Amino acid sequence: MRYRQLGHSGLRISTLTMGTMTFGGRGGFANVGTTGADEAARQIDQFLDAGGNLIDTANMYSGGVSEEYVGKALAGKRDAALIATKVRFAMGRGVNDVGLSRQHIITQAEASLRRLGVDHIDLYQLHEWDGVTPLEETLGALDHLVSSGKVRYVGVSNYSGWHLLKALGISERNGWARPVSEQIHYTLQSRDAEYELVPAAVDQGLGILVWSPLAGGLLSGKYRRDSKPESGRHLSDWSEPPVHDEALLYDIVDVLVEVGEAHGVSAAQVAIAWLLTRPAVSSVIVGARTSEQLADNLAAADLELTDDEVARLEKVSRPRLLYPYWHQLGIAQADRGASPDGFHRLGSADLTLIGPHLNES
């Protein structure tokens, strides 16, 4: 296992993070997994033995059961792991049991601490945007939790680019705890984050945590153009992420399988390893229904892809440039053509998206 800085913070985290959405299997989460307490403890031990040090959960996973299982599994060995959890979604039927108000955030932080059986949360994340609560209230509540010692670091999840930059600006203006990370969906099948979120992370010094790196199993290798698994969700049922181009999905899987065969590993390992080559990615969150699946995912931490393999995967999945990026590409091409040394005026954050197009022009 390797370790990276979480953005510009001093916190070092493992390149793979243990995801716990399968823990509990209560309500709708039974469709994701039904990992019981004993198996959850075994998987956490397996993750820690592999060198992992960050466990990611959320208050709403199985209505808090996931947090309870994490707390039980870490009883007596709290210092062996960092704990990340989240707040935003409904945790009751009351009018204030949802959102990112000061009331909901502080109430839920206290509840998470009780379920986890700890005195502090290492990374507390805003799970989703709340367009009703003023960001000043939300971020002030997070700063209060940091100042009181109940939270060490704060982050956001599922924010858009302007949401993210607004949050950073308000935090800095008020001298409050600044988010150090963004947890986002980012895969070969869904590279939408490259339009705004990845460049913003590079520019602002945020660490990226990637959720659902196999796109809910789509990139595991079991879904092929001419064969489908007997168990698992069907493409017509997928909503995270939606599949807009089924033919392209299978083109991507074909390359994943080919690269995996060259290394003697699964397509899933290749998909995870590719993410670890991307700018600003600090860690990829992996979870599994079984210990065998977890072992396969954890092996991705040691998989080294060649430059040619990374380029093949990038090219087959490359997103088209939306406006204003196609315009910026055209100007960069003109700048380079007019300059005696081929100079263009795109920075490192710009090049995370436009660079591959510029290099092939």
C-alpha positions as CSV (number, residue, x, y, z in Angstrom):
1,M,0.0,0.0,0.0
2,R,1.2,3.5,-0.8
3,Y,0.2,6.8,0.9
4,R,-0.5,10.3,-0.4
5,Q,-1.2,13.7,1.1
6,L,-4.8,14.5,1.3
7,G,-4.7,17.7,-0.7
8,H,-2.6,20.5,0.9
9,S,-3.3,19.1,4.4
10,G,-0.6,17.3,6.4
11,L,-2.7,14.1,6.5
12,R,-1.3,11.1,4.7
13,I,-3.9,8.5,3.6
14,S,-3.6,5.2,1.8
15,T,-4.2,5.2,-1.9
16,L,-7.1,2.8,-1.3
17,T,-9.9,3.7,1.2
18,M,-12.2,1.1,2.7
19,G,-15.8,1.8,1.6
20,T,-18.6,0.6,3.9
21,M,-21.9,1.1,2.0
22,T,-22.4,-2.6,2.0
23,F,-22.3,-2.8,5.8
24,G,-25.7,-3.5,7.4
25,G,-27.9,-4.0,4.4
26,R,-30.9,-2.2,5.9
27,G,-33.7,-0.7,3.7
28,G,-32.6,0.2,0.2
29,F,-29.0,-0.5,1.0
30,A,-29.8,-4.2,0.8
31,N,-29.5,-3.8,-2.9
32,V,-25.9,-2.8,-2.5
33,G,-24.8,-5.4,0.0
34,T,-25.8,-7.1,3.3
35,T,-22.5,-7.4,5.1
36,G,-23.1,-8.4,8.7
37,A,-21.1,-7.2,11.7
38,D,-18.7,-10.1,11.8
39,E,-17.9,-10.0,8.1
40,A,-17.5,-6.2,8.3
41,A,-15.0,-6.7,11.1
42,R,-13.1,-9.3,9.0
43,Q,-13.0,-7.0,6.0
44,I,-11.8,-4.0,8.0
45,D,-9.0,-6.2,9.5
46,Q,-8.2,-7.4,6.0
47,F,-7.9,-3.8,4.8
48,L,-5.8,-2.7,7.8
49,D,-3.5,-5.7,7.3
50,A,-3.0,-4.6,3.7
51,G,-1.8,-1.2,4.9
52,G,-4.9,0.8,4.4
53,N,-5.6,3.5,6.9
54,L,-8.8,5.4,5.9
55,I,-12.3,4.0,6.4
56,D,-15.2,5.9,4.8
57,T,-18.8,5.7,6.0
58,A,-21.8,7.9,6.3
59,N,-24.5,8.5,8.8
60,M,-27.2,7.4,6.4
61,Y,-25.7,4.1,5.3
62,S,-28.3,1.6,6.5
63,G,-29.7,4.3,8.8
64,G,-26.5,4.4,10.9
65,V,-25.8,0.7,11.1
66,S,-22.7,1.1,8.9
67,E,-21.2,3.5,11.4
68,E,-22.1,1.1,14.3
69,Y,-20.3,-1.8,12.5
70,V,-17.2,0.4,11.9
71,G,-17.1,1.4,15.5
72,K,-17.4,-2.2,16.7
73,A,-14.7,-3.3,14.3
74,L,-12.3,-0.6,15.5
75,A,-13.0,-1.1,19.2
76,G,-9.6,-1.3,21.0
77,K,-7.7,-0.3,17.9
78,R,-8.9,3.3,17.1
79,D,-5.4,4.5,16.4
80,A,-5.0,2.0,13.6
81,A,-7.4,3.9,11.3
82,L,-8.7,7.3,10.2
83,I,-12.5,7.5,10.0
84,A,-14.4,9.6,7.5
85,T,-18.1,10.0,7.6
86,K,-20.7,12.3,6.1
87,V,-23.8,14.4,6.8
88,R,-26.7,15.8,4.7
89,F,-29.4,13.2,4.0
90,A,-32.5,12.6,5.9
91,M,-32.0,10.8,9.2
92,G,-35.6,11.0,10.4
93,R,-39.1,12.3,9.5
94,G,-38.8,15.7,11.2
95,V,-38.5,18.9,9.2
96,N,-35.0,19.5,10.5
97,D,-33.8,16.0,10.1
98,V,-32.2,16.7,6.7
99,G,-29.9,19.2,5.1
100,L,-26.9,21.2,6.1
101,S,-28.3,23.5,8.7
102,R,-26.3,24.1,11.9
103,Q,-29.0,22.2,13.7
104,H,-28.7,19.1,11.5
105,I,-24.9,19.1,11.2
106,I,-24.2,19.4,14.9
107,T,-26.9,16.9,15.9
108,Q,-25.7,14.4,13.4
109,A,-22.1,14.8,14.2
110,E,-22.9,14.0,17.9
111,A,-24.9,11.0,16.7
112,S,-22.1,9.7,14.5
113,L,-19.6,10.0,17.3
114,R,-21.9,7.9,19.5
115,R,-22.4,5.2,16.9
116,L,-18.7,5.1,16.0
117,G,-17.8,5.0,19.7
118,V,-15.0,7.6,19.2
119,D,-14.3,11.1,20.5
120,H,-13.5,12.7,17.1
121,I,-14.1,12.2,13.4
122,D,-11.0,12.5,11.3
123,L,-12.7,13.7,8.1
124,Y,-16.3,15.1,8.2
125,Q,-17.8,15.5,4.7
126,L,-20.8,17.4,3.4
127,H,-22.5,14.6,1.5
128,E,-24.4,16.7,-1.0
129,W,-25.2,20.3,-1.8
130,D,-28.0,22.0,0.1
131,G,-29.2,25.0,-1.9
132,V,-31.5,26.2,0.8
133,T,-29.2,26.6,3.8
134,P,-26.7,29.5,3.5
135,L,-23.2,28.3,3.1
136,E,-22.1,30.6,5.9
137,E,-24.3,28.7,8.3
138,T,-23.1,25.3,7.0
139,L,-19.4,26.1,7.0
140,G,-19.6,27.9,10.4
141,A,-21.0,24.8,11.9
142,L,-18.1,22.7,10.5
143,D,-15.6,25.2,11.9
144,H,-17.3,25.0,15.3
145,L,-16.9,21.2,15.2
146,V,-13.2,21.6,14.3
147,S,-12.6,24.2,17.0
148,S,-14.3,21.9,19.6
149,G,-12.0,19.0,18.7
150,K,-14.8,16.8,17.5
151,V,-13.7,16.9,13.9
152,R,-10.1,17.1,12.5
153,Y,-10.6,17.9,8.8
154,V,-13.6,18.8,6.6
155,G,-14.5,18.0,3.0
156,V,-17.3,18.1,0.5
157,S,-18.9,15.5,-1.7
158,N,-21.0,15.7,-4.9
159,Y,-20.6,19.5,-5.3
160,S,-20.5,21.2,-8.6
161,G,-17.5,23.4,-9.5
162,W,-19.2,26.7,-8.5
163,H,-20.5,25.1,-5.3
164,L,-16.9,24.0,-4.4
165,L,-15.3,27.4,-5.2
166,K,-18.0,29.3,-3.3
167,A,-17.4,27.1,-0.2
168,L,-13.7,27.6,-0.4
169,G,-14.1,31.3,-0.7
170,I,-16.4,31.7,2.2
171,S,-14.2,29.5,4.4
172,E,-11.1,31.6,3.6
173,R,-12.9,34.9,4.0
174,N,-14.0,34.0,7.5
175,G,-10.9,32.2,8.6
176,W,-12.8,29.0,9.1
177,A,-11.6,25.4,8.6
178,R,-11.1,25.0,4.8
179,P,-12.2,21.9,3.0
180,V,-9.2,19.7,2.2
181,S,-11.0,17.2,0.0
182,E,-13.8,16.5,-2.4
183,Q,-15.4,13.0,-2.7
184,I,-16.6,12.6,-6.2
185,H,-17.7,10.0,-8.7
186,Y,-15.0,9.6,-11.4
187,T,-14.4,6.6,-13.6
188,L,-13.4,5.7,-17.1
189,Q,-17.1,5.3,-17.9
190,S,-18.0,8.7,-16.4
191,R,-15.3,11.4,-16.7
192,D,-17.6,14.4,-16.2
193,A,-15.6,15.5,-13.2
194,E,-12.8,16.5,-15.5
195,Y,-14.7,19.5,-16.8
196,E,-14.6,21.4,-13.5
197,L,-13.9,19.3,-10.4
198,V,-10.5,17.8,-11.2
199,P,-9.1,21.2,-12.5
200,A,-10.5,22.9,-9.4
201,A,-8.8,20.3,-7.1
202,V,-5.5,20.9,-8.9
203,D,-5.8,24.6,-8.7
204,Q,-7.0,24.8,-5.1
205,G,-5.0,22.1,-3.6
206,L,-7.8,19.7,-2.8
207,G,-7.4,15.9,-2.5
208,I,-9.9,13.8,-4.5
209,L,-11.5,10.7,-3.0
210,V,-13.2,8.6,-5.7
211,W,-16.5,6.8,-4.9
212,S,-17.8,3.8,-6.9
213,P,-14.6,3.5,-9.0
214,L,-16.0,0.5,-10.9
215,A,-19.3,2.3,-11.7
216,G,-21.4,0.0,-9.6
217,G,-19.7,-3.1,-11.3
218,L,-19.9,-1.9,-14.9
219,L,-16.1,-1.8,-15.2
220,S,-15.5,-5.1,-13.3
221,G,-15.2,-7.1,-16.5
222,K,-18.3,-9.1,-15.9
223,Y,-20.4,-6.9,-18.2
224,R,-19.3,-7.6,-21.8
225,R,-20.8,-6.7,-25.2
226,D,-22.0,-10.3,-25.8
227,S,-22.5,-11.6,-22.3
228,K,-24.2,-10.4,-19.1
229,P,-23.9,-11.9,-15.6
230,E,-26.9,-13.8,-14.2
231,S,-26.8,-11.8,-11.0
232,G,-26.3,-8.1,-10.5
233,R,-28.1,-5.0,-11.8
234,H,-29.0,-4.6,-15.5
235,L,-28.0,-1.6,-17.5
236,S,-31.6,-0.4,-17.7
237,D,-31.6,-0.2,-13.9
238,W,-28.5,1.9,-13.6
239,S,-28.8,5.4,-12.3
240,E,-25.3,6.0,-10.7
241,P,-23.8,6.6,-13.2
242,P,-26.3,6.6,-16.0
243,V,-25.2,4.9,-19.2
244,H,-25.7,7.2,-22.1
245,D,-23.6,5.3,-24.6
246,E,-23.7,1.5,-24.2
247,A,-21.4,0.9,-27.1
248,L,-18.7,3.2,-25.7
249,L,-19.0,1.4,-22.3
250,Y,-18.2,-1.9,-23.9
251,D,-15.3,-0.4,-25.9
252,I,-13.9,0.8,-22.6
253,V,-14.4,-2.6,-20.9
254,D,-12.7,-4.3,-23.9
255,V,-9.5,-2.3,-23.3
256,L,-9.7,-2.9,-19.5
257,V,-9.9,-6.7,-20.1
258,E,-7.0,-6.6,-22.6
259,V,-4.8,-4.7,-20.3
260,G,-5.8,-6.9,-17.4
261,E,-4.9,-10.0,-19.3
262,A,-1.5,-8.6,-20.1
263,H,-0.8,-8.2,-16.4
264,G,-2.7,-11.4,-15.3
265,V,-5.1,-9.3,-13.2
266,S,-8.8,-8.4,-13.3
267,A,-10.3,-5.6,-15.3
268,A,-11.4,-4.1,-12.0
269,Q,-7.8,-3.8,-10.8
270,V,-7.0,-2.0,-14.0
271,A,-9.9,0.5,-13.7
272,I,-8.8,1.3,-10.1
273,A,-5.1,1.6,-11.1
274,W,-6.0,4.0,-13.9
275,L,-7.7,6.3,-11.4
276,L,-4.6,6.4,-9.3
277,T,-2.7,7.9,-12.3
278,R,-5.1,10.9,-12.5
279,P,-4.3,14.4,-11.2
280,A,-5.2,15.3,-7.6
281,V,-6.5,11.8,-6.8
282,S,-5.5,11.0,-3.2
283,S,-7.4,7.8,-2.7
284,V,-9.9,5.5,-4.4
285,I,-12.7,4.1,-2.2
286,V,-13.2,0.3,-2.6
287,G,-15.8,-1.9,-1.1
288,A,-16.9,-5.4,-1.7
289,R,-19.7,-7.9,-0.9
290,T,-17.1,-10.6,-0.1
291,S,-13.5,-10.8,1.2
292,E,-12.4,-12.3,-2.1
293,Q,-13.7,-9.2,-4.0
294,L,-12.0,-7.0,-1.5
295,A,-8.7,-8.8,-1.9
296,D,-8.9,-8.4,-5.6
297,N,-9.6,-4.6,-5.3
298,L,-6.8,-4.1,-2.8
299,A,-4.3,-5.7,-5.2
300,A,-4.9,-2.7,-7.5
301,A,-2.7,-0.6,-5.1
302,D,0.4,-2.4,-6.4
303,L,-0.6,-2.5,-10.1
304,E,1.7,-0.4,-12.3
305,L,0.3,0.5,-15.7
306,T,2.6,1.4,-18.5
307,D,2.4,4.8,-20.2
308,D,1.0,3.2,-23.3
309,E,-1.7,1.4,-21.3
310,V,-2.7,4.6,-19.5
311,A,-2.8,6.4,-22.9
312,R,-5.0,3.6,-24.4
313,L,-7.5,3.8,-21.6
314,E,-7.5,7.6,-21.7
315,K,-8.1,7.7,-25.4
316,V,-11.0,5.2,-25.5
317,S,-12.8,7.0,-22.7
318,R,-11.9,10.6,-23.5
319,P,-14.8,13.1,-23.0
320,R,-15.6,15.5,-25.7
321,L,-14.8,19.1,-25.0
322,L,-17.8,21.3,-24.1
323,Y,-17.9,25.1,-24.4
324,P,-15.7,27.0,-23.4
325,Y,-13.1,24.2,-23.5
326,W,-13.2,23.6,-27.2
327,H,-12.7,27.4,-27.7
328,Q,-9.8,27.4,-25.2
329,L,-8.3,24.5,-27.2
330,G,-8.5,26.4,-30.4
331,I,-6.8,29.5,-28.9
332,A,-4.1,27.3,-27.4
333,Q,-3.4,25.8,-30.8
334,A,-3.2,29.2,-32.3
335,D,-0.9,30.5,-29.6
336,R,1.4,27.5,-30.0
337,G,1.4,27.9,-33.8
338,A,2.3,31.6,-33.5
339,S,5.1,31.1,-30.9
340,P,8.6,30.3,-32.0
341,D,9.0,27.9,-29.1
342,G,5.5,26.3,-29.4
343,F,4.3,28.1,-26.2
344,H,0.6,28.0,-25.1
345,R,-1.1,29.8,-22.3
346,L,-2.8,26.8,-20.5
347,G,-1.9,26.1,-16.9
348,S,-1.6,22.8,-15.2
349,A,-5.2,22.8,-14.1
350,D,-6.4,23.6,-17.6
351,L,-4.3,20.8,-19.1
352,T,-6.0,18.1,-16.9
353,L,-8.9,18.3,-19.4
354,I,-7.5,20.0,-22.5
355,G,-4.0,18.5,-22.6
356,P,-4.8,15.2,-24.3
357,H,-6.7,17.1,-27.1
358,L,-3.9,19.6,-27.5
359,N,-1.2,16.9,-27.7
360,E,-3.0,15.1,-30.5
361,S,-3.8,18.2,-32.5
